[in-house]
Amino acid sequence: MGYQVLARKYRPQRFADVAGQDHVTRTLMNALSQNRIAHGYIFSGHRGIGKTTIARILAQALNCRNVVGSAERPTGEPCGVCDSCVEIRQGNAVDVIEIDAATNRGIDEIRELRDAARYAPSRDRFKIYILDEAHQITDAAFNALLKTLEEPPSHVVFMMATTEPENIPQTIRSRCQHFSFHAVKFDDILDQLKGIATKEEVVAEDDALALLAEAGDGSMRDALSIMDQAIASAPVTGGRPVLEAAQIRELMGSVPNAIFERLLEAVAEGKSDELMQQLNVLLNAGHSPSSLARQMARYLRNTLMAKIGGEQTELLQISSDERSRASRTAILFSEEEIVRNLQIVLRTFDELNYKQEQRFHLELGLLKLIHAQRLLPVEQLLSGLMAGGGVRPAAPSAPRSAAPVRPAAPTQAAPAPKPAAPLSPFAPVAGFTPTPKQSTESAPKSETKQPAPSSATVVSINANERTAASPFAATSTQAVGLAETLTEGALAKAPATREEATSQDAGDTDAMREAVSKALAQAGHATASSLLGAGKWTLDGVALRIEVAGMGKKMLALTVNAEAEKIVRQELQRLGAPTRFLIVPGEGAAPAARTAAPLAGSVQEAALANPMVQKAREIFKAEVRSIVDLRGKQ
């Protein structure tokens, strides 16, 4: 006999050998033991997961000449040695008819099947019809089979295997037992490949087998077919084929995920030049734009699952090394950013299917990833439009509450806000109500009196006085209102003046700052300890806001990572402080008085002692505000 491919050579011959379909095999074994045999079965599911295989095993079990419970056949499994089992396994059994429904799909073929089903089996117990790709049968042919399937002879059993059960008429499905097969798990495929590699005397790296299992995409047959091809192309050492990960990637035309990790790092840092250069290397190496887009979409999907469920989540059907890589990439982006990037890549992949210049569209799609990093969250935009598109209301409106707050005397004037601290449209208003600053064109100066404190405070900010970091800095010269609604409980606890709020919160925030900085330093997060220790801490009673000056959003996320945030939350909980906190980039430089001295042996001390750093400070008269240790990321 000639060579037999792995998918046929290692085809399961017993229910116990089928991987990943325990819910089907267990039910069929119990039915055989209890002699509860149905006259019609529908096996549906993904390609290459064992539908036709289980139909053949069930046919062997039904026509096996040994009785269940005997010494030769103690369970419902077929014995595999009797004449019926051998003939069914070899495909030449007279009473087991396997029909390709994709070819024999018309009404004439089904009429012949219906006429032949009336006759008793020639030798075995049942006459079994296995219809593969049953969804290809026409509606007229199904109607011709309907009556026979509803009231079949006692010696006939129909088994239909299909990948599209929804295309089988409901009248047929309601007369059969329907088993929905699952995609085979990554670990199950990997275990099967390891066992087959041992039997075939193939030397295989774990990473190589993991690539084969991942390429199977839930199909055992696909994984075995790719493995067969990989063994044929593998180098032979000592008379044994050697499977390596690089060789399998070259065979499948795939790119290592380490390259996609570098591409997304360039996206996170906003380096368009580096992104285009790496993409140019890939395209010049012969990789198709469509294949690159598909692989990048898969990698982004794994990154999203790692962001949602962590590195060890069951949502990731990949090797341990790939889990770690996906988790490292997930740190660079928020969940919303990963979702947006995945949508952009998927849209780019769809467009490549009908575009002429695929390279140009792929480059454009990747550049969109960088441009999307500059978008503002919608909640920030809405917070600046709460006053109705920049039109300041004539008077603050009171919220709906059971006990409204009495307004103060209308003649009471409020102190003017300090011009040295311009307000940002995203900054909260905590405990005080500044006087609305009005333009000369919109209202007279006599209307600049302090409104009565209420549960809703409206602050008007002139667009010309905004900082350059505000997204609304150059949009209009009109006044834009920023409204912050305080609950009744918060108003009841709020101090009467800004000075009282400062005196009440200063002691609490200083204690929290010192405790959190110490805990971070002891846990090895010296840089995060220094940054938070120099930040501006604001406590509004229900949440803590920490503004860190001199650092961008991306670098702040890398420095104060998830582990550091966990330490901060635990320390605040220990102190009995609010565990809800927000760490955001601040404006300007950090206060000099709050800058902590570098700890002995810390990254800060080593960096400040570096001769190049000292020379740069001397030349540029510079100040080192923050230090981030990126050596572990290389």
N, C-alpha and C positions, 0 to 999 in steps of 0.2 A: 504494500500500500504506500502511496506517495505521502508527501509531507502534509500534515494537517495543521491548520492554523490554531493558535492558542484558544480562540473563542469557541471552537468546536471541540478541541481536544480536552479542554477542562470544563465542558458544559456539565452542569450538575445533573446527577442521576438519582438523587434522593431529595426529599423535601428539606432535610437538614442541611444540605449543601448549598441551598439558595440563600444568598446574602441579602439582608435588608428587607425581607418580605415576611417577617415572622407573623404578622397579623393574618396573612393569607394562608401560610402553611399550617399554622396552628388550627385554624378553622376547618381546613380540609382534612387534616388528620383526625380531628374529633368527629367530623361527619362520616369518615370511613369507619372509624371504630364503632359508631352508633348505627351504621348502615342507613344514614339519612342522605341518600344520593339524590341530587336534583337532576332534572332533565335538561336544564340549560344553564350555562355559565357565561358571564362576560368578564374578561380580564382586560382592564384598561390601565394605561399609564405611559410613562416616558419610554423612549426607545431603548432597547438593550438592557432591560432590567429583569427579564425572566418571565414574561407573559407566556410565550410559546413553550418555554422550557417547563414551566409548571403545568401547562396543559398536557404535555407529553408524560410527565411524571404521574399526573392524575390518571391518565389513560392506562399507564402500566399498573397503577394501584387498583383500578377498577377491574381489569382483565387478568390480574395476577392469579395463577392457578393455586397458590397457597392461601389458605384461609387465615384471616387476621386472628392472632392469638396462638397460632401453631408454632412449633419449634423453628421452622424455616422462616416464619414471618410473625414475630411477636407483636409488632405494632402495625399501624396503618401504612408504613412505608412498603413499597414494592420490594419483593425479594431480589429482583435483578438477575436471577439465574434460570428461571423457568423459560419455556419456549416463548410464551407470550411476551414476557418482559424483554427478552433478547430481540425478538422480531420488532417490537415497537421502538426499541432503542436504535435499531439499525434502519428503521423507516420502511420496512417491507411487510408490515402486518396487514392481513386481509381485512380485518374488521375495524381498523383505525384508519380513517380516510382524512388526510390533511389536504385542504384546498386553499389555494392562493386566491382569495376573494378579490384581489386587485385585478386579476385576469378573468376569472370566472364570476363575473359580477352581474350578468344579465338574467332575465327571467327564464330563459330556456335552460341555463345551467341549474338554476334553483329548482325548476320543475323536475329535471332528471334526478337531482338529489332527493327531492320529496318522494318520487316514485320508488327509488332504491331503498329509502328508509323503511318502507313497509315490510320488507323481507327480513327475516330473522338473521342474526349473525351466523357465519359459516362454522365457527368453532368456539369463539370466546363468549363471554357472558354478555358483553355490551357491544353494540355497533356505535362507534364514536366518530363524530364529525368535528374536526378542528378547522375553523374558518379564520385564517390569518388575514389581517387588515380588513376586518369585517365592515368597517365604515364605508368601504368603497362599493358595497353592494347597492344597487339602485333601489329606489322606493318601491317600484313595481315588483322587483324580485323579493324584497322583504315582505310585501303583502302576500305574495304567493307562498311564502314560508310561514306566514303567521298562524294559520290554522294547525299546521303540523307541529309547530313549536308550542302551541297552547295545549293540544291534546296529543302528545306524541305516543308512539308505541312504547311499551315498558322496556324494550331492549335498546332504545336509542338515547344517546346523550349528545347534546350540542355544546361545543366550546368555541366562543368567539373572542379572538384577541384583537385589540384595536388601540390606536393612539389617540383617537378622536371619538370618545363615547357619545358626545353630544350630537354627532351626525347619525347615530343609530336611532331609529324611531322609538318614541316613548312606548308604543304598543309592544315592541320587541323587548325593551329593557324591563318593562313591568312583568314579563313572563320568565325572566331569568334572574339568577343570583349574580349580583354585580360586585366584583372585587376591584377596588381601586389600588393599584400598586404605587409604592413610594419610590422616589429617586434614591438610589443607593448612596449612603453617607460616605463622606471622604475617608473616614477611618476604616470602614468596611472594605472599600476598594483597595486601600493601601495594604490592609492585612492580606487580602487575596493576592495582590501582586507580589508581596514578599514571599508567600508560600509558593507561588508559581515560579518565581526566580530561583528559589532553592531547588525545586524539582527539576528545572531546566538547566541547573548548574550555571547560572548567570551571575556574575559579580556585579552588583548594582549598588550605587550610592543611595543613601536615604533621600537626599534631595532629588535625585533622578526619579525615584519611584514616586515621590510626592508630586513632582511635575506631571508624571503620567496619570496619577490619580486625579489631579486637578483638571487635566485636559479631558478626562472622561466626562466631567460635568454631570455626575450622577448616573452615568451609564457604564455598567461593567463591561459590556461588549465593546464600547468605544475605547475604553482604557486598555483592554486586551489587544485590540487591533493596533493601537499606537505602540504598545509594548512590542508586539510582533515586528513592526516596522523598525523600531529602535534597535532590537536585537540584530536584525539583518544588517543594519548600517554601523553597528558598534565595532570598535577594534577588538581583536582577539589577543589575549595574553595568556600564555600557558594552555592554549586550547580551550579557553573559556571566554565568552564575550564579556566585555566590561561596559556597563552603562554609566555614563557621567552626565551631570546636569547640563553642562555646556553643550555637549553633543546633542542632547534631546532638544534644547532650545533652538539650536541651529536646524535640527530636523523639522521642527514644527514652525520655524520662522518666527518665533516669539522673541521678545526683548526681556532681559532681566528686570525684575521689579526695582532693583537698585537705581536704574536709570530713571524710572518714573518718580522715584523718591527725590532724586536730584532735580527733576523738572519742577515738581511741586515746591521744593525749597526755593527755587528761583522765583516761582509765582508768589510765594509768601513774602519774599524780600523785595518784590517789585522789580526784578532785574530782567528787563525785556531782552537785552543784548545776550545775556547768558542763556536765556531760554531758547532764543532763535539759533544760537550756535550749537547747542546740544541737539536740537531738532534737525538741524542741517546735517550733523554727523549721522544721525539715524537714517535720514532719507537717502544720503549718499551711499550708505551701506546696503541699500537695496530694499529696505522695509517699506511696505506700501502704506500710504497715509490712512487708508481704511483700517488696516490691521493695527496700526499704532493707536488710532482713536478707540477702537474696540478694547484693546488691552488697557488703555488708560482709564476707560470707563469702568472696567472690572476692578482696577486698582483703587479707584476712587470709591467704588461701592464697598470694598473691604475696609478702606479708611473710615467710611461713614459708620460701618458696623462696629469697628474698634472704638470709635468715638462714643457710640451709644452704649455698647455693652461691655467695653473693656477688652483687654488683650485676650482673655481666655473665654470669651463668649462663644456659645455654640453657633452663633450666626456666621462665624468665620470657618469655612471648610478649607483651610490651607495649613501649611506646615508651621512649625513653631517659629522658624526664622522669618517667614513671611508675616506672621502675626506681630512679631516685634517691629518689623519695618512699617507695617500699617499703623501701629500704635504711635511710632515716632512721627509719622506724617500727620496723624490726627491731632497732635499737640500744637501744630502750627496754625490750625484753623479752628473756628467755632463750628458748631453743628450746622448753623444756617449757611455759613460760607461753604462748607463741604457740599451741602445739598445744592447750592447755587452752582458750584463748579461742576458737579455731576450733571446737572441739567444742561449746562453749556456744552459739555463734551458729548452728551447723548444727542443733542440737537446738531452738533457738528458732524457726528457720525452718520446721522440720517441724511444730512445734506450731501455728504461725500458720495452717496450711492447714485446721485443723478447730476453731479457737477462735473464739468470737464476738467478744470484745473484743480485737481484734488489737493495738491501741495499748497496752493494759495489759500484754500479754504481751511485747511488744517492749521496753517500759520495764523490765520485770522482768528480761528477759534481759540487757540492757546493764548493769543494776545488779549482776548476778551477776559480770560481768567485773571490776568494782571489788572486790567481796567476795572473789573468787578470788585477788586479789593478796596477801591476808593469810594465805593458807594456807602452812603450813610444808612443806618437802620431806619426803618419807616417810623418807629416810635420816636426817634429823635426829630424827624421832620414834623411829625404831628405835634410834638411838644412845642414847637415854635409857631404853630398855626392855631393853637387853642383859642386865641383871641379873635378868630374869624378873619383870616387873611390879612392881618396887619392893621385892621381898623380897631382902634381902642374904644371899648364901650364907655358910655358917659359915666356910669357909676358901677361899682362892683355889685354883682348879684349874689344874694344869700343862698346857700345850699338848702336842700330839703332835709330838715332835721326836726326831731320831736321837740327840742327846746332851743329855739333860736337865741342867738347872742344879742344882747342889747348893744346898740351902737353907742360910741362915746359922743361927747359934745362936738358938733360940727366945726366949732371955732378952734379946736385944738390943732396946732400945727406940728408937723413932724420935722425932725432935723434932716437936712439935705444929705444924700449919700456922698461918701468920700469919692472924689474923682480918681484917686490913685488905684482903686480896685474896681475896674469896669466889670459889669456883670456879664456872664455868658448866658445864652439862651438855654443852656443845658444844666446850669447850676441851680441847685435847690435854694429856696428862700426859707431859711430856718429861723423862726422866732422873732422876726422883725419885719416891718413894712416900710420900705423906702418910698420916698416921694416920687410920684411919676414925673419923669422929665419930658416936657412937651416941646414940640417945635414951635417956632414963632408963627408959622403959617396955619397951624391947626387949632390953637386955643390961646386965649390971653393969659398973662401971668397970674391974674387974680384967681385962676382955677387950679393952682398948684398946691392947694392945701392938702394936708394929710387926711385921707378918708378914714372913717371909723373902722377899728379892727372888727373883722367879721370872720365867718368861717370860710370865706373865699377872698383871696387877696389877688389883685391884678397889678402887675408891675409893667410899666411901659419903658422900653429901651430904644434909644435912637440908634438907627442902623449905622450912622457915621462913627459912633463911639464903640463899636464892637471891635474885638480883637481879630487879627488875621486868621485865627484858627476857627472862627465861627463859620458855619456853612452858609449863613445868611448875610455875611459881611458886605458883599457887593451886590446884593439883589435889589435893594430899594433904599431910598433915602427917607421913606416914611417910617413912622414909629411902628414897631411890632410888639404886640402884647404877649406877655408870658403869664399864664394863670396857674396858680398852684392852690389846690383845694385841700384844706386841712380838716380833719374830722373834728367832731365836737370834743372827743376825749383829748385829742392833741391840743386843742385850743385851751382846754381847761388846765392842762399841765404847762402850757407855754408861759414863759416869763413875760413880764410886762414890757421890758426894754431889752435892747440888744446887749447892754452891759450886764444885766442880770443873767442872760443866757450864757454869755461868755464865762462869767464867774462860776456858774453852776456846772458847766460842762468841762471846764479846763482841768479840774482835778481828776475827774473820771477818765478823760481821754489821755492825760499824761500817765496815769497808772496803767491803763490798757496798753498804751504805746510801749512803755518800759517792759511790761510782762511779755507782750507778743514779740518784741525785738529780742529779748533774752531767750525765749523759747526757740525762735528761729535760728539764732546763733548756735545754741546748744545742739540743734538737730542738723547742723551742717549747712544751713541756708544763710551764709554770712551776707551775701549780696542782697538777698531779700530783706534781711534784718536791717541792713544799713538804709535801704530805700524806704522801707516803711517807717523806720525810726526818724527819718528826715521829712516824712510826708506831713500833710495837713489833715488832721483828724477832726471830723465833725460828727457829733452825736445829736440826732433829732428825736430821740426817745424810742423809736421803733427800728432804726437801722443805723449803721455806722458807715460813714463815707470817708475813704482815705484817698487823698489826692497826692500823687507822686509827681513831682516836677522834674523836668529835664529828661524825660524818657517817652518814647513813642509807644503806641499800642502793642505792636508786635514784640518789641524787646521787653516790654513789661510782662506780657504773657509768658515769654520764655523764662524770665527771672522769677516771677511769683507764679510758679506752676501749680498743678493740682495738689501735689504733696505739701507745698508751702501753704496753700489755702486751707488744707485740712488742719495743719498745725495752728493756724490763726483761729479757725473756728473752734477747735478744742480748747485753746487758751481762753478765748472769750467766754465759752461755756463754763469753764472753771471759775472765772471771775464773776459769773452771774450777769455778764453784760449781754446786750443783744447779739445773737449769733448771725443775724443778717448783716452783711457788709458788702461794700462795693469798692473795688480798687480801680481807680481811673487815672489816666495821665492828667497832670495839672498844668498850669500855665506859669511861665516865668521860671526863675531859678528857685531851688530849694532854700529855705531859711538857713542861714549860716549857723545860727545858734543850735539848730537841731541836728546838725551833721555829726554823726557818731564817729568816734575815733576807730581806726581799723584794729581789729582784734589780732593778737599775736598769732602768727602762723596762718592767717587767713589769706584769701585770694586778694583782698584789698591791700594788705601789707606787702605782698609779693609784687603786685602791680605797681604800687607807688614807689617801691624800691628799685624798679627796673631803670637802668640808665637812660634808655630811649624815652621812657615816659617823663623822667625828670628833665631831659634836654628839651622835649617838646613843651613842657610847662614853662620852661625858662624862655624859649624863643617866642612862643605865642602868648605868653602871660595868661595861660589857661588854668582852668580849675577842673579837677576831676570830680564829676558829680556822681557817677555810678559806674560800676565795673561788673561786667557779665562774663562768667566763665563758660566758654563754649568749647572747651577742650574735649568734653565728653560727647559732643555732637559729631566729631570728626570720625 
